[in-house]
Every structure is written in structure tokens, then in C-alpha cells.
Amino acid sequence: MMEKLKKYQVFVYLILIILIMGTVKIKYGENEESRKSKVESLKAIPTMVPTAVPTAEATPTINPNDDYPLWRLLPYKGEGFTVDKYIAPMTLEMTITTATESAATKEVTVWLNSFKELKERHKVVIVKNSKP
């Protein structure tokens, strides 16, 4: 008998744990009174209603047509430079590879001035890139 207990001692311990847990559940487990009190306490919780209404100032809006009007025309490429993205509203990034800074700036300025409604509203940030 002792040999069988030693051989199956893990199962014996598991059965003991199950019996102890069952006893605790029956003695301290949920009964009808505790269920009713939980339901009543849940009914007593008031529903929350937001008091502050978000305003237009609290929610920033981005209009792609106003803030990024040339995004559909990008990338704009020239000889030795590329204007490929917006880095902020009305701010373009120009990457110069082989062109001189003044020639590339002049060509991008001419391109920007070709749009009547956008004259002098855009800024151009220059990034020099050694790769052609």
C-alpha cells in the first residue's frame, strides 16, 4: 500500500487539493443573498454622463487641400534634386544630390510660383544628400 502511495503521490496531492478547494467553495462560496446584494449594488451605480462638450478649438483639424496643397504633385524632380515630401504644413523638403543649392532653389521657386494661389506661402527645407 505504501508503495502505491509513493508511486502515485502526485495524484494523491492533487486529489487533496481538489477536496480542500471544494470545501472552501461550499463554505464561503456565493449564495443567493450575495448575488442579490451584488445586483442591487450594480443598480445603485449612476450612469456617467459627460459634462464637457468638445469644441472646435479642442480638436485640431487638418485639411489636406489647405495645409498640403501640392501633395498630389510630389515628388517633383529636377536635375540633381528632388522635392519629395511635406515635413510640416506648407513646408516642403528638397533633397539635393548633384545640383547646386542656388540652381535647385531657383527651379523650385519657379515651380511654386506657377501656382497663383500658393505664391510665397511655402517654405522649402534643403537636405544635402551625397548619393546621386
FENSULNOR-V69308 format. One record per pair of residues at least 6 apart in sequence whose C-alpha atoms are under 7 Angstrom apart, sorted by the first residue. I is the first residue (numbers start at 1). J is the second residue. If there is no record, write none. Layout:
I_J + I_J
This chain:
67_89 + 67_90 + 68_89 + 68_90 + 74_83 + 74_84 + 74_85 + 75_82 + 75_83 + 75_84 + 75_85 + 76_82 + 76_83 + 76_84 + 77_83 + 79_99 + 80_96 + 80_97 + 80_98 + 80_99 + 81_94 + 81_95 + 81_96 + 81_97 + 81_98 + 81_99 + 81_104 + 82_94 + 82_95 + 82_96 + 83_92 + 83_93 + 83_94 + 83_95 + 84_93 + 84_94 + 85_92 + 85_93 + 86_92 + 86_93 + 87_93 + 90_121 + 90_122 + 90_123 + 91_122 + 91_123 + 91_124 + 92_123 + 92_124 + 92_125 + 93_124 + 93_125 + 93_126 + 94_124 + 94_125 + 94_126 + 94_127 + 95_126 + 95_127 + 95_128 + 95_129 + 96_127 + 96_128 + 96_129 + 97_128 + 97_129 + 97_130 + 97_131 + 97_132 + 98_132 + 112_118 + 112_119 + 113_119
